[in-house]
Amino acid sequence: MSNLTNLNKARKDRKRDSEKRDANMHSAKFGRSKEDKQAMAAKLAKAAKSLDGHKADDKDA
């Protein structure tokens, strides 16, 4: 005896797999990893702190 296949489930599974594959391709092309985002945030924070340290105080003038 052969196994019965629910055609609706098979169709939905194919669609879900296709969407997941497209999403993975899109994220690989355009996305950044969590580590990349955290490294960029740390770099920007360090640059802002360095810039604030080099500002001249107008209170003394």
PDB file of N, CA, C and O in Angstrom:
ATOM      1  N   MET A   1       0.824  -1.188   0.000  1.00  0.00           N
ATOM      2  CA  MET A   1       0.000   0.000   0.000  1.00  0.00           C
ATOM      3  C   MET A   1       0.867   1.250   0.000  1.00  0.00           C
ATOM      4  O   MET A   1       1.907   1.300   0.658  1.00  0.00           O
ATOM      5  N   SER A   2       0.442   2.224  -0.722  1.00  0.00           N
ATOM      6  CA  SER A   2       1.216   3.461  -0.778  1.00  0.00           C
ATOM      7  C   SER A   2       0.700   4.446   0.271  1.00  0.00           C
ATOM      8  O   SER A   2      -0.421   4.342   0.769  1.00  0.00           O
ATOM      9  N   ASN A   3       1.548   5.380   0.574  1.00  0.00           N
ATOM     10  CA  ASN A   3       1.177   6.410   1.553  1.00  0.00           C
ATOM     11  C   ASN A   3       0.336   7.480   0.874  1.00  0.00           C
ATOM     12  O   ASN A   3       0.568   7.835  -0.282  1.00  0.00           O
ATOM     13  N   LEU A   4      -0.626   7.978   1.600  1.00  0.00           N
ATOM     14  CA  LEU A   4      -1.454   9.070   1.095  1.00  0.00           C
ATOM     15  C   LEU A   4      -0.712  10.389   1.286  1.00  0.00           C
ATOM     16  O   LEU A   4      -0.025  10.586   2.288  1.00  0.00           O
ATOM     17  N   THR A   5      -0.856  11.281   0.326  1.00  0.00           N
ATOM     18  CA  THR A   5      -0.211  12.590   0.390  1.00  0.00           C
ATOM     19  C   THR A   5      -1.285  13.655   0.377  1.00  0.00           C
ATOM     20  O   THR A   5      -2.136  13.693  -0.512  1.00  0.00           O
ATOM     21  N   ASN A   6      -1.235  14.511   1.367  1.00  0.00           N
ATOM     22  CA  ASN A   6      -2.153  15.644   1.418  1.00  0.00           C
ATOM     23  C   ASN A   6      -1.580  16.724   0.501  1.00  0.00           C
ATOM     24  O   ASN A   6      -0.537  17.307   0.794  1.00  0.00           O
ATOM     25  N   LEU A   7      -2.264  16.983  -0.601  1.00  0.00           N
ATOM     26  CA  LEU A   7      -1.738  17.922  -1.596  1.00  0.00           C
ATOM     27  C   LEU A   7      -1.677  19.351  -1.072  1.00  0.00           C
ATOM     28  O   LEU A   7      -0.778  20.108  -1.439  1.00  0.00           O
ATOM     29  N   ASN A   8      -2.630  19.728  -0.214  1.00  0.00           N
ATOM     30  CA  ASN A   8      -2.586  21.068   0.366  1.00  0.00           C
ATOM     31  C   ASN A   8      -1.355  21.244   1.248  1.00  0.00           C
ATOM     32  O   ASN A   8      -0.694  22.281   1.203  1.00  0.00           O
ATOM     33  N   LYS A   9      -1.049  20.222   2.051  1.00  0.00           N
ATOM     34  CA  LYS A   9       0.126  20.294   2.921  1.00  0.00           C
ATOM     35  C   LYS A   9       1.397  20.336   2.085  1.00  0.00           C
ATOM     36  O   LYS A   9       2.320  21.088   2.401  1.00  0.00           O
ATOM     37  N   ALA A  10       1.457  19.544   1.030  1.00  0.00           N
ATOM     38  CA  ALA A  10       2.638  19.531   0.160  1.00  0.00           C
ATOM     39  C   ALA A  10       2.823  20.891  -0.506  1.00  0.00           C
ATOM     40  O   ALA A  10       3.949  21.382  -0.597  1.00  0.00           O
ATOM     41  N   ARG A  11       1.750  21.500  -0.969  1.00  0.00           N
ATOM     42  CA  ARG A  11       1.821  22.812  -1.605  1.00  0.00           C
ATOM     43  C   ARG A  11       2.300  23.870  -0.613  1.00  0.00           C
ATOM     44  O   ARG A  11       3.151  24.697  -0.941  1.00  0.00           O
ATOM     45  N   LYS A  12       1.752  23.840   0.592  1.00  0.00           N
ATOM     46  CA  LYS A  12       2.156  24.820   1.607  1.00  0.00           C
ATOM     47  C   LYS A  12       3.612  24.613   2.024  1.00  0.00           C
ATOM     48  O   LYS A  12       4.335  25.580   2.259  1.00  0.00           O
ATOM     49  N   ASP A  13       4.041  23.350   2.117  1.00  0.00           N
ATOM     50  CA  ASP A  13       5.437  23.075   2.458  1.00  0.00           C
ATOM     51  C   ASP A  13       6.385  23.596   1.384  1.00  0.00           C
ATOM     52  O   ASP A  13       7.425  24.175   1.699  1.00  0.00           O
ATOM     53  N   ARG A  14       6.028  23.391   0.108  1.00  0.00           N
ATOM     54  CA  ARG A  14       6.847  23.906  -0.985  1.00  0.00           C
ATOM     55  C   ARG A  14       6.938  25.428  -0.930  1.00  0.00           C
ATOM     56  O   ARG A  14       8.012  26.001  -1.113  1.00  0.00           O
ATOM     57  N   LYS A  15       5.810  26.071  -0.678  1.00  0.00           N
ATOM     58  CA  LYS A  15       5.797  27.541  -0.606  1.00  0.00           C
ATOM     59  C   LYS A  15       6.640  28.032   0.572  1.00  0.00           C
ATOM     60  O   LYS A  15       7.400  28.990   0.436  1.00  0.00           O
ATOM     61  N   ARG A  16       6.507  27.382   1.713  1.00  0.00           N
ATOM     62  CA  ARG A  16       7.269  27.767   2.901  1.00  0.00           C
ATOM     63  C   ARG A  16       8.768  27.597   2.649  1.00  0.00           C
ATOM     64  O   ARG A  16       9.561  28.464   3.015  1.00  0.00           O
ATOM     65  N   ASP A  17       9.155  26.489   2.028  1.00  0.00           N
ATOM     66  CA  ASP A  17      10.561  26.264   1.719  1.00  0.00           C
ATOM     67  C   ASP A  17      11.095  27.310   0.747  1.00  0.00           C
ATOM     68  O   ASP A  17      12.219  27.789   0.897  1.00  0.00           O
ATOM     69  N   SER A  18      10.296  27.656  -0.238  1.00  0.00           N
ATOM     70  CA  SER A  18      10.695  28.663  -1.217  1.00  0.00           C
ATOM     71  C   SER A  18      10.886  30.022  -0.552  1.00  0.00           C
ATOM     72  O   SER A  18      11.867  30.717  -0.820  1.00  0.00           O
ATOM     73  N   GLU A  19       9.957  30.398   0.308  1.00  0.00           N
ATOM     74  CA  GLU A  19      10.059  31.690   1.000  1.00  0.00           C
ATOM     75  C   GLU A  19      11.266  31.717   1.930  1.00  0.00           C
ATOM     76  O   GLU A  19      11.947  32.737   2.031  1.00  0.00           O
ATOM     77  N   LYS A  20      11.532  30.611   2.607  1.00  0.00           N
ATOM     78  CA  LYS A  20      12.681  30.548   3.508  1.00  0.00           C
ATOM     79  C   LYS A  20      13.980  30.666   2.712  1.00  0.00           C
ATOM     80  O   LYS A  20      14.914  31.343   3.140  1.00  0.00           O
ATOM     81  N   ARG A  21      14.038  30.010   1.562  1.00  0.00           N
ATOM     82  CA  ARG A  21      15.224  30.077   0.715  1.00  0.00           C
ATOM     83  C   ARG A  21      15.436  31.518   0.218  1.00  0.00           C
ATOM     84  O   ARG A  21      16.560  32.019   0.214  1.00  0.00           O
ATOM     85  N   ASP A  22      14.348  32.173  -0.200  1.00  0.00           N
ATOM     86  CA  ASP A  22      14.445  33.565  -0.657  1.00  0.00           C
ATOM     87  C   ASP A  22      14.895  34.485   0.470  1.00  0.00           C
ATOM     88  O   ASP A  22      15.705  35.386   0.253  1.00  0.00           O
ATOM     89  N   ALA A  23      14.374  34.262   1.671  1.00  0.00           N
ATOM     90  CA  ALA A  23      14.746  35.088   2.819  1.00  0.00           C
ATOM     91  C   ALA A  23      16.219  34.904   3.162  1.00  0.00           C
ATOM     92  O   ALA A  23      16.908  35.872   3.483  1.00  0.00           O
ATOM     93  N   ASN A  24      16.701  33.676   3.097  1.00  0.00           N
ATOM     94  CA  ASN A  24      18.116  33.424   3.384  1.00  0.00           C
ATOM     95  C   ASN A  24      19.016  34.085   2.345  1.00  0.00           C
ATOM     96  O   ASN A  24      20.064  34.634   2.684  1.00  0.00           O
ATOM     97  N   MET A  25      18.607  34.033   1.087  1.00  0.00           N
ATOM     98  CA  MET A  25      19.397  34.682   0.043  1.00  0.00           C
ATOM     99  C   MET A  25      19.412  36.191   0.249  1.00  0.00           C
ATOM    100  O   MET A  25      20.451  36.829   0.080  1.00  0.00           O
ATOM    101  N   HIS A  26      18.277  36.763   0.610  1.00  0.00           N
ATOM    102  CA  HIS A  26      18.178  38.206   0.834  1.00  0.00           C
ATOM    103  C   HIS A  26      19.026  38.632   2.030  1.00  0.00           C
ATOM    104  O   HIS A  26      19.736  39.636   1.965  1.00  0.00           O
ATOM    105  N   SER A  27      18.952  37.873   3.115  1.00  0.00           N
ATOM    106  CA  SER A  27      19.726  38.246   4.296  1.00  0.00           C
ATOM    107  C   SER A  27      21.218  38.101   4.046  1.00  0.00           C
ATOM    108  O   SER A  27      22.012  38.876   4.578  1.00  0.00           O
ATOM    109  N   ALA A  28      21.610  37.116   3.241  1.00  0.00           N
ATOM    110  CA  ALA A  28      23.030  36.966   2.914  1.00  0.00           C
ATOM    111  C   ALA A  28      23.501  38.119   2.042  1.00  0.00           C
ATOM    112  O   ALA A  28      24.652  38.546   2.141  1.00  0.00           O
ATOM    113  N   LYS A  29      22.629  38.617   1.200  1.00  0.00           N
ATOM    114  CA  LYS A  29      23.015  39.687   0.283  1.00  0.00           C
ATOM    115  C   LYS A  29      23.021  41.050   0.969  1.00  0.00           C
ATOM    116  O   LYS A  29      23.927  41.851   0.741  1.00  0.00           O
ATOM    117  N   PHE A  30      22.030  41.319   1.801  1.00  0.00           N
ATOM    118  CA  PHE A  30      21.862  42.659   2.364  1.00  0.00           C
ATOM    119  C   PHE A  30      22.071  42.744   3.878  1.00  0.00           C
ATOM    120  O   PHE A  30      22.382  43.818   4.392  1.00  0.00           O
ATOM    121  N   GLY A  31      21.911  41.659   4.581  1.00  0.00           N
ATOM    122  CA  GLY A  31      21.911  41.694   6.036  1.00  0.00           C
ATOM    123  C   GLY A  31      23.294  41.724   6.644  1.00  0.00           C
ATOM    124  O   GLY A  31      24.293  41.441   5.983  1.00  0.00           O
ATOM    125  N   ARG A  32      23.332  42.069   7.908  1.00  0.00           N
ATOM    126  CA  ARG A  32      24.562  42.033   8.678  1.00  0.00           C
ATOM    127  C   ARG A  32      24.317  41.152   9.893  1.00  0.00           C
ATOM    128  O   ARG A  32      23.200  41.083  10.404  1.00  0.00           O
ATOM    129  N   SER A  33      25.352  40.487  10.345  1.00  0.00           N
ATOM    130  CA  SER A  33      25.210  39.617  11.504  1.00  0.00           C
ATOM    131  C   SER A  33      25.126  40.462  12.777  1.00  0.00           C
ATOM    132  O   SER A  33      25.426  41.656  12.772  1.00  0.00           O
ATOM    133  N   LYS A  34      24.720  39.824  13.843  1.00  0.00           N
ATOM    134  CA  LYS A  34      24.599  40.511  15.126  1.00  0.00           C
ATOM    135  C   LYS A  34      25.962  41.036  15.575  1.00  0.00           C
ATOM    136  O   LYS A  34      26.059  42.137  16.118  1.00  0.00           O
ATOM    137  N   GLU A  35      27.008  40.249  15.347  1.00  0.00           N
ATOM    138  CA  GLU A  35      28.351  40.667  15.742  1.00  0.00           C
ATOM    139  C   GLU A  35      28.798  41.897  14.959  1.00  0.00           C
ATOM    140  O   GLU A  35      29.438  42.791  15.514  1.00  0.00           O
ATOM    141  N   ASP A  36      28.462  41.945  13.668  1.00  0.00           N
ATOM    142  CA  ASP A  36      28.807  43.113  12.861  1.00  0.00           C
ATOM    143  C   ASP A  36      28.111  44.363  13.377  1.00  0.00           C
ATOM    144  O   ASP A  36      28.719  45.431  13.459  1.00  0.00           O
ATOM    145  N   LYS A  37      26.828  44.229  13.727  1.00  0.00           N
ATOM    146  CA  LYS A  37      26.066  45.369  14.240  1.00  0.00           C
ATOM    147  C   LYS A  37      26.643  45.856  15.566  1.00  0.00           C
ATOM    148  O   LYS A  37      26.758  47.061  15.789  1.00  0.00           O
ATOM    149  N   GLN A  38      27.006  44.917  16.453  1.00  0.00           N
ATOM    150  CA  GLN A  38      27.563  45.297  17.743  1.00  0.00           C
ATOM    151  C   GLN A  38      28.933  45.946  17.584  1.00  0.00           C
ATOM    152  O   GLN A  38      29.248  46.900  18.296  1.00  0.00           O
ATOM    153  N   ALA A  39      29.746  45.448  16.668  1.00  0.00           N
ATOM    154  CA  ALA A  39      31.069  46.022  16.431  1.00  0.00           C
ATOM    155  C   ALA A  39      30.938  47.448  15.896  1.00  0.00           C
ATOM    156  O   ALA A  39      31.685  48.337  16.303  1.00  0.00           O
ATOM    157  N   MET A  40      29.993  47.662  14.989  1.00  0.00           N
ATOM    158  CA  MET A  40      29.781  49.000  14.436  1.00  0.00           C
ATOM    159  C   MET A  40      29.279  49.953  15.530  1.00  0.00           C
ATOM    160  O   MET A  40      29.713  51.104  15.586  1.00  0.00           O
ATOM    161  N   ALA A  41      28.387  49.496  16.384  1.00  0.00           N
ATOM    162  CA  ALA A  41      27.877  50.338  17.466  1.00  0.00           C
ATOM    163  C   ALA A  41      29.004  50.710  18.428  1.00  0.00           C
ATOM    164  O   ALA A  41      29.083  51.854  18.876  1.00  0.00           O
ATOM    165  N   ALA A  42      29.870  49.757  18.746  1.00  0.00           N
ATOM    166  CA  ALA A  42      30.998  50.037  19.635  1.00  0.00           C
ATOM    167  C   ALA A  42      31.954  51.037  18.997  1.00  0.00           C
ATOM    168  O   ALA A  42      32.464  51.933  19.670  1.00  0.00           O
ATOM    169  N   LYS A  43      32.193  50.885  17.706  1.00  0.00           N
ATOM    170  CA  LYS A  43      33.086  51.806  16.995  1.00  0.00           C
ATOM    171  C   LYS A  43      32.513  53.220  16.982  1.00  0.00           C
ATOM    172  O   LYS A  43      33.242  54.188  17.197  1.00  0.00           O
ATOM    173  N   LEU A  44      31.213  53.342  16.732  1.00  0.00           N
ATOM    174  CA  LEU A  44      30.574  54.666  16.728  1.00  0.00           C
ATOM    175  C   LEU A  44      30.575  55.292  18.117  1.00  0.00           C
ATOM    176  O   LEU A  44      30.776  56.499  18.256  1.00  0.00           O
ATOM    177  N   ALA A  45      30.351  54.477  19.144  1.00  0.00           N
ATOM    178  CA  ALA A  45      30.362  54.997  20.516  1.00  0.00           C
ATOM    179  C   ALA A  45      31.754  55.503  20.880  1.00  0.00           C
ATOM    180  O   ALA A  45      31.895  56.551  21.510  1.00  0.00           O
ATOM    181  N   LYS A  46      32.783  54.751  20.480  1.00  0.00           N
ATOM    182  CA  LYS A  46      34.160  55.171  20.778  1.00  0.00           C
ATOM    183  C   LYS A  46      34.491  56.467  20.048  1.00  0.00           C
ATOM    184  O   LYS A  46      35.144  57.349  20.606  1.00  0.00           O
ATOM    185  N   ALA A  47      34.042  56.583  18.804  1.00  0.00           N
ATOM    186  CA  ALA A  47      34.310  57.804  18.034  1.00  0.00           C
ATOM    187  C   ALA A  47      33.595  59.002  18.652  1.00  0.00           C
ATOM    188  O   ALA A  47      34.163  60.092  18.724  1.00  0.00           O
ATOM    189  N   ALA A  48      32.356  58.809  19.097  1.00  0.00           N
ATOM    190  CA  ALA A  48      31.608  59.899  19.722  1.00  0.00           C
ATOM    191  C   ALA A  48      32.270  60.324  21.029  1.00  0.00           C
ATOM    192  O   ALA A  48      32.360  61.515  21.325  1.00  0.00           O
ATOM    193  N   LYS A  49      32.729  59.354  21.804  1.00  0.00           N
ATOM    194  CA  LYS A  49      33.397  59.669  23.066  1.00  0.00           C
ATOM    195  C   LYS A  49      34.702  60.425  22.812  1.00  0.00           C
ATOM    196  O   LYS A  49      35.029  61.371  23.529  1.00  0.00           O
ATOM    197  N   SER A  50      35.436  60.006  21.796  1.00  0.00           N
ATOM    198  CA  SER A  50      36.690  60.674  21.454  1.00  0.00           C
ATOM    199  C   SER A  50      36.422  62.106  20.991  1.00  0.00           C
ATOM    200  O   SER A  50      37.154  63.029  21.350  1.00  0.00           O
ATOM    201  N   LEU A  51      35.384  62.281  20.203  1.00  0.00           N
ATOM    202  CA  LEU A  51      35.036  63.618  19.715  1.00  0.00           C
ATOM    203  C   LEU A  51      34.616  64.520  20.872  1.00  0.00           C
ATOM    204  O   LEU A  51      35.003  65.688  20.918  1.00  0.00           O
ATOM    205  N   ASP A  52      33.830  63.991  21.803  1.00  0.00           N
ATOM    206  CA  ASP A  52      33.408  64.785  22.955  1.00  0.00           C
ATOM    207  C   ASP A  52      34.608  65.186  23.816  1.00  0.00           C
ATOM    208  O   ASP A  52      34.605  66.259  24.418  1.00  0.00           O
ATOM    209  N   GLY A  53      35.611  64.351  23.876  1.00  0.00           N
ATOM    210  CA  GLY A  53      36.805  64.653  24.650  1.00  0.00           C
ATOM    211  C   GLY A  53      37.654  65.743  24.024  1.00  0.00           C
ATOM    212  O   GLY A  53      38.441  66.382  24.723  1.00  0.00           O
ATOM    213  N   HIS A  54      37.516  65.970  22.736  1.00  0.00           N
ATOM    214  CA  HIS A  54      38.322  66.967  22.043  1.00  0.00           C
ATOM    215  C   HIS A  54      37.602  68.298  21.853  1.00  0.00           C
ATOM    216  O   HIS A  54      38.174  69.234  21.294  1.00  0.00           O
ATOM    217  N   LYS A  55      36.375  68.393  22.304  1.00  0.00           N
ATOM    218  CA  LYS A  55      35.640  69.641  22.144  1.00  0.00           C
ATOM    219  C   LYS A  55      36.194  70.703  23.091  1.00  0.00           C
ATOM    220  O   LYS A  55      36.610  70.408  24.211  1.00  0.00           O
ATOM    221  N   ALA A  56      36.186  71.927  22.618  1.00  0.00           N
ATOM    222  CA  ALA A  56      36.651  73.039  23.438  1.00  0.00           C
ATOM    223  C   ALA A  56      35.494  73.531  24.304  1.00  0.00           C
ATOM    224  O   ALA A  56      34.351  73.598  23.852  1.00  0.00           O
ATOM    225  N   ASP A  57      35.800  73.870  25.540  1.00  0.00           N
ATOM    226  CA  ASP A  57      34.779  74.405  26.443  1.00  0.00           C
ATOM    227  C   ASP A  57      34.611  75.890  26.195  1.00  0.00           C
ATOM    228  O   ASP A  57      35.594  76.631  26.191  1.00  0.00           O
ATOM    229  N   ASP A  58      33.397  76.329  25.992  1.00  0.00           N
ATOM    230  CA  ASP A  58      33.114  77.753  25.784  1.00  0.00           C
ATOM    231  C   ASP A  58      32.879  78.470  27.110  1.00  0.00           C
ATOM    232  O   ASP A  58      32.730  79.691  27.126  1.00  0.00           O
ATOM    233  N   LYS A  59      32.845  77.750  28.199  1.00  0.00           N
ATOM    234  CA  LYS A  59      32.580  78.356  29.506  1.00  0.00           C
ATOM    235  C   LYS A  59      33.734  79.251  29.952  1.00  0.00           C
ATOM    236  O   LYS A  59      33.509  80.252  30.632  1.00  0.00           O
ATOM    237  N   ASP A  60      34.957  78.907  29.580  1.00  0.00           N
ATOM    238  CA  ASP A  60      36.124  79.670  30.014  1.00  0.00           C
ATOM    239  C   ASP A  60      36.307  80.947  29.205  1.00  0.00           C
ATOM    240  O   ASP A  60      36.958  81.876  29.682  1.00  0.00           O
ATOM    241  N   ALA A  61      35.770  81.021  28.030  1.00  0.00           N
ATOM    242  CA  ALA A  61      36.007  82.166  27.164  1.00  0.00           C
ATOM    243  C   ALA A  61      35.184  83.352  27.497  1.00  0.00           C
ATOM    244  O   ALA A  61      35.293  84.385  26.836  1.00  0.00           O
TER     245      ALA A  61
END
